[in-house]
Amino acid sequence: MKIQARKKKKKKKDATKEDSSQSEKSDEENDLLQKEKDQNSYSDLNALGNSFETSSENEDSNQKEVEGDPSLIKKNQKNLLKEKYKIFTNEYDEIANAEKLENDDEITRLRKNLDQQLTNLQNLVAKLANKLQRQLLAKQNRSWKFDLEEGVLDASKLSRVIIDPFHSLSYKMEKETEFKDTIVTLLIDNSGSMRGRPISVAAICADILSRTLERCSVKVEILGFTTKNWKGGKSREKWALKNKPANPGRLNDLRHIIYKSADKPWRQSKKNLGLMLKEGLLKENIDGEALLWAFKRIETRKEERKILMVISDGAPVDDSTLSVNSGDYLEKHLKQTVKWIEENSDIEILAIGIGHEVTRYYKKAVKIADIQELGDVMINQLTRLFSEKNNKTIH
């Protein structure tokens, strides 16, 4: 009887151990699932690697429904994978420094051509830029608090101590300036529709703005985006060789251009902006991926305040991609990208639409009817940004 009782006790203990180990395992699984959920969705922005996850209207409700049920979570993740922005291949994409795309003599000639075209506009934009410069320099003026109990010894007050040795020493401390260490990225649409005066004005405004902000110790990066070909290039050829699979995603070879990097002085980069006038450079515009590229570059910077200004004259267009995907494929991706950056990062993003309404993509956006207004609007928008404190919070 005693032996049977012991056996029963042992079985109960084993059963309780199994139950506890099973519950521990399930707890671990739930913890892992929760960690995956809580992870920063920054990894979703790796568009140049695999894809960018779409944010559907029902996403929040779906997440609530599947919470706590691993099988439903997996099913939901599979559905999201189907909706992702896809890239058929990024094998032929290019990120190039402007000076590598043309020889020195040709770049110098294009820069001279740019300067000759816009002499009158240069003077107007320069006046506005000087106004912005005065404002920024005023914000950076150093000031001190005096007669403090601690801080830096105030040498100008030592004479009082010599006259009266019982007089306490006086200290001073520098006041904190409201102006934060700042970087501004200008992302310029290099599509075919910008050819002619629009791209010339965009180039000269970027040039003057870069020079002005550099004088005020604000770092500036100037980037451009286009494609290498009109009709899909090597990406489309590869797709055709693979029997043209349905819904291939983006189907063209990207070309992202660095006209001026943030750490390169304006003097060393100014001639690069003439490259925008190069015949045959401006082609298609895939805005969503260009914005992600600019975002990733500015996100890694150490500056406290980061501003990303986009200059575009229309919706994203690439005939090769849109001919084999839905008509709003690129536009939808741009909206999702902007939404993610605005809601999940501390980067201030604003856009200027040239003859095109961009408020449907960006919260902070301005439309200009005439390209002549570009310099005025760019500087006024930056002046407004610098005059207000950056109170942006991440949701």
Backbone torsions as a table, in degrees:
resi	resn	phi	psi	omega
1	MET	NA	-44.5	178.9
2	LYS	-60.7	-40.3	-179.0
3	ILE	-64.7	-41.6	178.7
4	GLN	-63.1	-42.0	179.7
5	ALA	-62.7	-42.9	178.2
6	ARG	-60.8	-43.4	179.3
7	LYS	-59.6	-42.4	179.8
8	LYS	-62.8	-44.3	178.5
9	LYS	-59.7	-43.0	-179.3
10	LYS	-62.3	-42.6	178.6
11	LYS	-61.3	-43.3	179.0
12	LYS	-61.0	-43.5	179.2
13	LYS	-61.3	-45.0	179.3
14	ASP	-61.6	-40.8	179.7
15	ALA	-64.1	-43.9	179.5
16	THR	-64.9	-37.0	177.3
17	LYS	-62.6	-45.0	179.2
18	GLU	-61.1	-44.0	179.3
19	ASP	-60.6	-44.4	-178.4
20	SER	-66.3	-39.8	179.7
21	SER	-66.9	-38.0	177.5
22	GLN	-64.6	-42.9	179.8
23	SER	-65.9	-37.4	177.1
24	GLU	-62.6	-42.9	178.6
25	LYS	-61.5	-45.2	-179.6
26	SER	-65.1	-36.9	176.1
27	ASP	-62.6	-42.5	178.3
28	GLU	-62.2	-42.7	178.6
29	GLU	-61.4	-44.2	179.1
30	ASN	-63.3	-40.2	178.3
31	ASP	-62.0	-43.1	179.3
32	LEU	-63.1	-42.7	179.0
33	LEU	-63.5	-40.2	-179.8
34	GLN	-66.1	-39.1	178.3
35	LYS	-62.6	-41.0	178.5
36	GLU	-61.2	-39.9	179.5
37	LYS	-66.6	-42.2	-174.9
38	ASP	-77.4	-12.4	-179.7
39	GLN	-59.5	145.0	177.4
40	ASN	-61.7	130.5	-177.3
41	SER	-74.4	13.1	177.8
42	TYR	-57.1	-32.7	-179.7
43	SER	-62.7	-26.1	178.3
44	ASP	-64.8	-18.5	-175.7
45	LEU	-84.2	6.8	-179.3
46	ASN	-79.3	64.5	-174.7
47	ALA	-68.4	-32.3	-179.4
48	LEU	-75.4	-13.1	175.3
49	GLY	-88.4	-73.7	-178.7
50	ASN	-119.1	-66.8	-175.3
51	SER	-166.7	171.2	178.8
52	PHE	-116.2	127.9	-174.1
53	GLU	-75.8	132.6	-179.9
54	THR	-75.5	150.8	177.5
55	SER	-111.9	90.1	-178.0
56	SER	-75.3	162.1	-177.4
57	GLU	-65.5	-29.7	-176.3
58	ASN	-91.2	5.7	-173.2
59	GLU	-60.5	-44.3	-177.0
60	ASP	-64.2	-45.3	-179.5
61	SER	-65.5	-37.4	178.1
62	ASN	-62.6	-40.2	-179.2
63	GLN	-64.2	-40.1	179.0
64	LYS	-64.7	-40.8	-178.2
65	GLU	-65.8	-39.1	-175.2
66	VAL	-89.0	-6.0	-175.8
67	GLU	-58.3	127.8	177.5
68	GLY	88.6	-10.3	179.3
69	ASP	-113.0	101.5	-174.9
70	PRO	-57.5	-39.9	-177.9
71	SER	-65.1	-39.6	178.8
72	LEU	-70.1	-35.4	178.5
73	ILE	-62.1	-46.2	179.0
74	LYS	-60.5	-41.8	-179.9
75	LYS	-62.9	-42.6	179.9
76	ASN	-64.5	-39.6	179.0
77	GLN	-64.4	-37.1	177.3
78	LYS	-63.9	-40.5	178.8
79	ASN	-63.3	-39.9	178.9
80	LEU	-65.1	-37.8	178.9
81	LEU	-60.2	-36.6	-180.0
82	LYS	-65.9	-30.8	-175.2
83	GLU	-88.3	-2.5	-175.2
84	LYS	-64.1	149.8	170.8
85	TYR	-69.9	127.0	-175.5
86	LYS	-112.6	155.0	173.9
87	ILE	-124.2	121.4	-177.2
88	PHE	-62.7	-46.4	173.3
89	THR	-158.0	140.9	174.4
90	ASN	-109.8	15.2	-177.1
91	GLU	-60.5	-31.5	-174.1
92	TYR	-106.2	6.6	178.3
93	ASP	-68.5	156.1	-175.4
94	GLU	-140.6	132.9	168.2
95	ILE	-115.6	114.3	-171.3
96	ALA	-126.5	141.8	168.1
97	ASN	-73.4	138.5	-174.4
98	ALA	-54.6	-38.9	-176.2
99	GLU	-68.0	-16.7	179.4
100	LYS	-84.1	-13.1	-175.6
101	LEU	-89.7	-9.7	-179.2
102	GLU	-156.2	157.2	178.9
103	ASN	-75.8	162.5	-174.0
104	ASP	-58.3	-44.1	-177.7
105	ASP	-61.2	-42.7	-179.1
106	GLU	-68.5	-39.8	178.5
107	ILE	-64.7	-40.6	178.1
108	THR	-64.1	-41.2	178.8
109	ARG	-63.6	-43.1	179.7
110	LEU	-64.8	-37.1	179.0
111	ARG	-66.3	-42.3	177.3
112	LYS	-61.8	-40.7	177.9
113	ASN	-60.9	-41.6	179.0
114	LEU	-63.5	-45.5	179.9
115	ASP	-62.9	-40.0	-179.3
116	GLN	-66.4	-35.9	-177.5
117	GLN	-65.9	-32.8	-165.7
118	LEU	-125.9	40.1	-178.6
119	THR	-61.6	-47.0	-178.5
120	ASN	-64.2	-44.2	-178.6
121	LEU	-66.2	-35.1	179.9
122	GLN	-57.2	-44.6	-178.8
123	ASN	-62.7	-41.6	-179.2
124	LEU	-66.1	-47.8	-178.6
125	VAL	-66.0	-37.1	179.3
126	ALA	-61.2	-38.7	178.4
127	LYS	-63.3	-43.9	178.7
128	LEU	-65.6	-39.1	-179.9
129	ALA	-63.9	-36.9	178.0
130	ASN	-63.7	-35.2	177.2
131	LYS	-63.7	-43.9	177.6
132	LEU	-64.0	-40.1	-179.4
133	GLN	-62.3	-44.6	179.4
134	ARG	-59.3	-41.8	-178.8
135	GLN	-65.0	-44.0	-178.0
136	LEU	-67.7	-41.5	-179.8
137	LEU	-66.9	-34.2	177.8
138	ALA	-64.4	-36.7	179.4
139	LYS	-69.5	-24.3	-176.0
140	GLN	-94.7	0.7	179.6
141	ASN	-59.6	134.7	180.0
142	ARG	-84.8	139.1	175.7
143	SER	-140.0	159.0	-172.9
144	TRP	-126.6	153.1	170.2
145	LYS	-102.8	134.1	-175.9
146	PHE	-113.1	170.6	177.4
147	ASP	55.7	47.9	179.2
148	LEU	-100.5	162.0	180.0
149	GLU	-77.6	-23.3	179.9
150	GLU	-146.2	166.0	-178.1
151	GLY	132.0	-141.7	177.8
152	VAL	-93.7	135.1	-178.8
153	LEU	-60.5	128.5	-179.6
154	ASP	-87.5	100.7	-175.1
155	ALA	-64.9	-28.0	-177.7
156	SER	-67.8	-17.8	-177.9
157	LYS	-102.0	5.6	-177.8
158	LEU	-67.0	-27.0	179.9
159	SER	-59.1	-32.7	179.0
160	ARG	-64.6	-36.8	-179.3
161	VAL	-71.0	-35.5	178.8
162	ILE	-65.9	-41.8	179.8
163	ILE	-68.8	-43.9	-179.3
164	ASP	-128.2	97.6	-177.2
165	PRO	-58.8	-21.4	179.5
166	PHE	-82.5	-6.9	178.0
167	HIS	-72.5	130.6	-177.1
168	SER	-70.2	152.3	177.6
169	LEU	-67.5	147.9	-178.8
170	SER	-108.7	137.7	-179.2
171	TYR	-120.6	159.8	178.0
172	LYS	-133.6	160.4	179.6
173	MET	-145.8	139.2	-179.7
174	GLU	-74.1	134.6	177.5
175	LYS	-72.9	146.2	176.3
176	GLU	-73.4	131.7	177.4
177	THR	-85.5	145.9	-179.9
178	GLU	-72.8	-20.1	-175.3
179	PHE	-75.8	121.4	-178.8
180	LYS	-90.3	154.7	172.5
181	ASP	-60.2	122.7	-167.7
182	THR	-128.9	148.3	170.2
183	ILE	-129.5	140.4	177.8
184	VAL	-121.6	127.2	174.0
185	THR	-107.9	127.5	174.2
186	LEU	-103.6	116.8	179.9
187	LEU	-108.0	112.3	-171.5
188	ILE	-109.1	127.7	176.4
189	ASP	-64.2	119.9	178.3
190	ASN	-108.2	40.9	-178.9
191	SER	-84.4	164.3	-177.4
192	GLY	-59.5	-30.2	-179.4
193	SER	-70.6	-13.2	178.0
194	MET	-87.1	-2.2	-175.9
195	ARG	-59.2	145.6	178.2
196	GLY	93.7	-137.5	-174.5
197	ARG	-63.1	-40.7	-179.0
198	PRO	-54.8	-46.8	-177.8
199	ILE	-70.8	-32.4	177.9
200	SER	-64.9	-45.3	-179.9
201	VAL	-66.0	-43.0	178.8
202	ALA	-59.5	-41.8	-179.3
203	ALA	-65.2	-45.6	-176.6
204	ILE	-71.3	-35.2	177.2
205	CYS	-66.6	-42.1	177.3
206	ALA	-61.9	-39.5	-179.8
207	ASP	-62.7	-50.2	-177.5
208	ILE	-67.2	-40.4	179.7
209	LEU	-64.2	-40.6	179.2
210	SER	-62.2	-45.4	-179.6
211	ARG	-63.3	-42.4	-178.0
212	THR	-65.5	-49.0	-177.1
213	LEU	-66.8	-32.5	178.3
214	GLU	-63.3	-36.9	177.7
215	ARG	-63.6	-25.3	-178.0
216	CYS	-99.3	16.0	178.9
217	SER	63.3	29.1	174.1
218	VAL	-103.0	123.9	-179.8
219	LYS	-73.7	142.3	-179.4
220	VAL	-131.3	135.7	174.3
221	GLU	-121.8	134.2	179.5
222	ILE	-118.2	119.2	-176.9
223	LEU	-124.2	152.9	176.6
224	GLY	-131.6	156.0	178.5
225	PHE	-140.0	138.0	177.8
226	THR	-158.3	-162.4	173.6
227	THR	-124.0	162.7	-179.1
228	LYS	-78.2	-24.4	-176.0
229	ASN	-139.3	164.4	178.7
230	TRP	-83.5	-41.7	-169.7
231	LYS	-112.0	40.2	174.0
232	GLY	94.2	-21.7	176.2
233	GLY	58.0	-144.0	-175.4
234	LYS	-69.2	-28.6	177.8
235	SER	-60.3	-45.0	-179.4
236	ARG	-69.0	-36.4	177.9
237	GLU	-61.7	-42.9	178.8
238	LYS	-64.0	-41.2	178.4
239	TRP	-61.4	-42.0	179.3
240	ALA	-64.9	-39.2	178.8
241	LEU	-66.0	-25.9	-179.9
242	LYS	-94.9	27.3	176.5
243	ASN	65.6	28.7	172.6
244	LYS	49.3	65.3	178.1
245	PRO	-60.6	147.8	-177.7
246	ALA	-69.8	152.2	178.6
247	ASN	45.5	61.6	-175.5
248	PRO	-75.7	-12.7	-175.6
249	GLY	86.3	-156.5	-178.1
250	ARG	-59.7	131.2	-171.0
251	LEU	-133.4	60.2	174.6
252	ASN	-157.7	163.8	-179.5
253	ASP	-92.3	116.0	-178.7
254	LEU	-73.2	148.9	169.4
255	ARG	-132.7	110.8	176.8
256	HIS	-107.6	129.3	-171.8
257	ILE	-115.9	132.7	174.8
258	ILE	-100.3	104.4	178.6
259	TYR	-81.1	-38.8	177.1
260	LYS	-148.6	121.7	175.8
261	SER	-82.2	159.7	-173.7
262	ALA	-61.1	-34.5	-175.4
263	ASP	-92.3	-2.2	-179.4
264	LYS	-91.9	130.0	179.8
265	PRO	-62.2	151.9	-178.3
266	TRP	-57.3	-41.9	-177.3
267	ARG	-57.7	-35.5	-178.3
268	GLN	-79.6	-15.7	-174.5
269	SER	-113.2	-11.9	-169.1
270	LYS	-60.0	-34.8	-178.1
271	LYS	-69.4	-23.9	-179.0
272	ASN	-60.8	-30.1	-176.5
273	LEU	-66.0	-21.4	176.2
274	GLY	-64.5	-20.5	-178.8
275	LEU	-61.9	-24.9	179.4
276	MET	-60.8	-20.8	179.5
277	LEU	-87.1	-2.6	-177.1
278	LYS	-63.0	128.5	179.0
279	GLU	-63.1	128.7	176.3
280	GLY	89.2	-3.1	179.7
281	LEU	-76.9	-41.9	-173.7
282	LEU	-80.2	120.6	-178.4
283	LYS	-132.2	-117.2	-176.4
284	GLU	-89.2	166.0	178.4
285	ASN	-130.1	117.4	176.4
286	ILE	-111.3	88.3	-167.5
287	ASP	-66.7	-40.8	-175.1
288	GLY	-57.4	-49.3	-179.2
289	GLU	-69.4	-33.7	177.5
290	ALA	-64.8	-40.3	179.0
291	LEU	-65.4	-40.6	176.8
292	LEU	-61.6	-41.5	179.3
293	TRP	-62.1	-47.8	179.2
294	ALA	-63.9	-39.4	179.8
295	PHE	-61.9	-46.3	-178.6
296	LYS	-62.7	-35.8	179.5
297	ARG	-68.1	-44.3	-176.8
298	ILE	-76.8	-29.6	-177.6
299	GLU	-62.6	-33.2	-177.2
300	THR	-81.8	-6.2	-178.0
301	ARG	-72.1	154.4	-176.6
302	LYS	-87.7	-11.4	-177.1
303	GLU	-59.9	147.6	-178.1
304	GLU	-71.5	-39.7	-177.5
305	ARG	-114.6	132.6	-175.7
306	LYS	-129.0	125.8	-178.1
307	ILE	-122.4	130.0	179.5
308	LEU	-119.8	113.9	-178.6
309	MET	-109.4	124.4	-178.6
310	VAL	-107.1	132.6	177.5
311	ILE	-119.3	117.2	-175.5
312	SER	-144.4	157.7	-180.0
313	ASP	-118.1	15.0	178.7
314	GLY	176.7	179.7	178.6
315	ALA	-71.6	159.5	177.5
316	PRO	-61.2	132.6	-179.3
317	VAL	-139.8	128.3	168.9
318	ASP	-149.2	106.8	-174.5
319	ASP	-56.4	-40.6	-178.2
320	SER	-60.4	-44.4	-179.6
321	THR	-70.5	-46.9	-174.3
322	LEU	-71.2	-20.5	179.7
323	SER	-73.6	-18.8	-177.9
324	VAL	-122.3	8.4	175.9
325	ASN	-133.3	-176.2	178.3
326	SER	-66.9	154.7	-176.0
327	GLY	-62.8	-25.5	-178.5
328	ASP	-106.9	19.7	-174.6
329	TYR	-56.3	-50.4	-177.5
330	LEU	-74.6	-36.1	179.9
331	GLU	-65.3	-41.9	179.6
332	LYS	-62.3	-41.8	179.6
333	HIS	-64.8	-39.6	177.5
334	LEU	-61.6	-44.8	179.8
335	LYS	-60.3	-44.9	-179.6
336	GLN	-63.7	-40.9	-179.1
337	THR	-64.4	-48.3	179.7
338	VAL	-60.5	-45.7	-179.2
339	LYS	-58.6	-45.0	-179.4
340	TRP	-62.9	-46.0	-178.8
341	ILE	-63.4	-44.4	-178.4
342	GLU	-64.3	-33.7	-174.4
343	GLU	-96.3	-21.6	-172.5
344	ASN	-119.7	4.8	178.9
345	SER	-136.5	165.2	179.8
346	ASP	-94.7	12.8	179.2
347	ILE	-80.6	131.2	177.4
348	GLU	-87.1	119.8	-176.1
349	ILE	-116.5	131.5	176.8
350	LEU	-141.3	154.4	-174.7
351	ALA	-132.0	149.6	173.8
352	ILE	-121.4	119.4	179.0
353	GLY	-97.6	123.7	179.7
354	ILE	-90.8	103.9	-178.4
355	GLY	64.4	22.3	-174.4
356	HIS	-148.0	133.6	-178.7
357	GLU	-78.0	117.1	-178.9
358	VAL	-110.0	6.0	179.8
359	THR	-67.9	-19.7	177.4
360	ARG	-73.4	-14.3	177.0
361	TYR	-104.9	-43.5	-172.2
362	TYR	-114.9	141.9	177.1
363	LYS	-68.9	-45.3	177.7
364	LYS	-98.3	105.7	-176.1
365	ALA	-150.7	150.2	178.6
366	VAL	-133.8	138.2	175.9
367	LYS	-106.6	134.3	174.7
368	ILE	-117.6	138.7	-177.9
369	ALA	-80.5	-35.8	-176.2
370	ASP	-121.0	138.8	-179.5
371	ILE	-60.4	-25.4	179.2
372	GLN	-60.1	-25.0	-177.1
373	GLU	-80.3	-9.9	-170.4
374	LEU	-56.9	-51.6	-178.1
375	GLY	-57.8	-45.6	179.4
376	ASP	-58.4	-48.6	-176.3
377	VAL	-68.3	-43.3	179.3
378	MET	-56.8	-47.2	-176.3
379	ILE	-72.2	-39.6	178.5
380	ASN	-64.4	-39.3	178.7
381	GLN	-64.7	-43.1	178.5
382	LEU	-68.2	-38.2	177.3
383	THR	-59.5	-43.8	179.2
384	ARG	-64.2	-42.1	179.6
385	LEU	-63.0	-43.5	-177.9
386	PHE	-72.4	-24.2	-179.2
387	SER	-78.9	-21.6	177.5
388	GLU	-103.1	153.0	178.3
389	LYS	-76.4	150.0	177.8
390	ASN	-83.3	98.4	-179.0
391	ASN	-103.0	20.4	-175.6
392	LYS	-66.3	133.2	176.6
393	THR	-118.3	149.7	179.0
394	ILE	-88.5	128.2	-178.5
395	HIS	-80.2	NA	NA
